[in-house]
Amino acid sequence: MEIFLSMRDIFNFAIRIEEDGEAFYREAAKAAKDLNVKGIFVQLASEEIKHREKFESMRSKIGEDRPHETYDGEYFAYLKDHIDGKVIFTGEGKDKLRTVLDSPLKALEFAIEREIDSITYYQEMRSFLQEKYHKEIEEIIKEERNHFLKLSDVKKRFQEA
């Protein structure tokens, strides 16, 4: 079965990731005692807002491109299956969030894991998108990689201090 995902739905999910990321980084900044760690979380929260705005702008430039379904509800069932568990503030992620905010190192590691999850998700989704949308999905991946690199750098400096 070959399903092409809607780029609009990918952008909707990217926007949700950015909103949840901003909320996490704001909570992590409040909890952080180390000024350098607090600073990176504040910066990343601001960047999540910019990313969300970028994705909203990109989404506004595309039309509705709902894939063909072989039966009613197939597309949404498929999309839900791939999205479940990838958003920070649901289920298990919400429980883990409460425990990681007690430690700057754990918060950094959690944030790094979420960025890796996002990169992996978008890389996987790329194969289900029509080729005309590959450039847009690569832009999303690039933004997530930048966060991963920043967080990894802060974690390294934090561990060396």
N, C-alpha and C positions, 0 to 999 in steps of 0.2 A: 504494500500500500504506500503510495507516494502522497504525502501531504505537504503543501506549502503553507507555512504559517503566515498570518497577517502581520505585516510590518507595523501596522497601527497597534496591534496587541503587544508586539515586542516593545514598542515605545511606551505603551501604558505600563507594562511591567517594569521597564527601566525607570520610569518616573516613580513608581512605587518603591523600588530599591533605593533611589536617591532620597525620597522622603524618609524612609526608615533609617537610612544611613545618617542623615542629618540628625534625626532624633537620637540615635545611638551616640553619635559623636558629641552632641550637646550634653547628654547624661554623663558620658565618660569625662568630659571636660569639668563638669560640676564635681565629680567624684575624685578627680586627680589632684594629688597634693604637690607633685613635682611640676614646676612651672613649665619646663620644656615639653612634658607630656601633655599638660593642659593646653599649651599653645598649639601643638599639632592637632589636637582634637578640635579646638575652636576653628583653626584654619580649614580642616577637612569638612567641618559642618558647613562653613561658608562655601566651599567648593561644591558640596553636594547640592546646594541651592542653585549654583551656576549650572551644574550638570543637568539638574531637573529642568531648568529654563531652556537649556540647549535642546534637550530631548523633546520638550513641548513644542519648540519652534520647528524641529525636524518633523515631528508628527503632524503639525499643521500644514506641511507642504505635500503630504501624501493623501491620496484618496482612500476610499474604503476598498479593500482588496481581499474580501472574504474568500477563502479557498473552497473548492468544490467538495461537497460531502457525499459519501455513498449512502449515508443514512442520517436522519435528523439527530443533531446533537453530537455527531462524531467529532467535529472540529473542537468544540469546547471540552469534551471529555479528554481528548488528546492533549490539548493545551493545559488543562488543569493538572493532568498527570505529570507534566513536565515542570509545572510551576510550584506545586505543593512542596512545602518545606524549604523554599528558597528565600522567603522573606524573613527578615530579622525578628520582628515583633509578633510572631505567631508561635503557638505551641512550644516545642522544645527550645527554640531560639529565645523565647521570652524568659523561660526558666534559667537558661544558661546566662542570659544577660544580667540577671540579678547577682549571680555569683562572680562574674568577672569584674564588676565595677569596684570590688574591694581591693583589687591589686592593679597598679598601672601596667605591669608586665602582662598579666592575664587579659586586661582590656586591649592592649596592643595586639596580643596574639589572637584574640577573638576577632578584632577588626581585620587583621591580616587574613584570617580564615574566611571571613565574609567576602572580602575582595576576591580571594581565590575562587570561592563559590560562584561569584558573579561572573568572573572571567570564564570559568568552565561552562556555566549556563549559556552565556552568549556564544561561545565557540560551538557548543552543541547545537544551539538554535540556528546558527549560520547555515548548517547543512540542510535545514528545513525551509529556508527562505529562498525565494526566487533570486536569481543572480543579480538582478537590478538593484537589490537591497543590500548586497554584500558590503558596499562602501560604508553605508550607514551603521551596520552592525560592527564593522571594524573600528569606527569612531567611538562607539560605546566601549568596546574592549580596550581601546587605547586609554580612555579616561579611567577605567578600572585599574589598569596596569600602573598608571601614574600614582594612584592612591596606594597600591600595593608597595611600590618602590619607596614612597615617602614613609609609610608605616614601618617597613623593614629597616630603613635607615634610622628612624627614631628608636626602634627596638634595639638595634645594635649599639647605638650611642648610650641608651639607657642602661644596657647590660655592662658596658665598659666603665660607666661612672661609679 
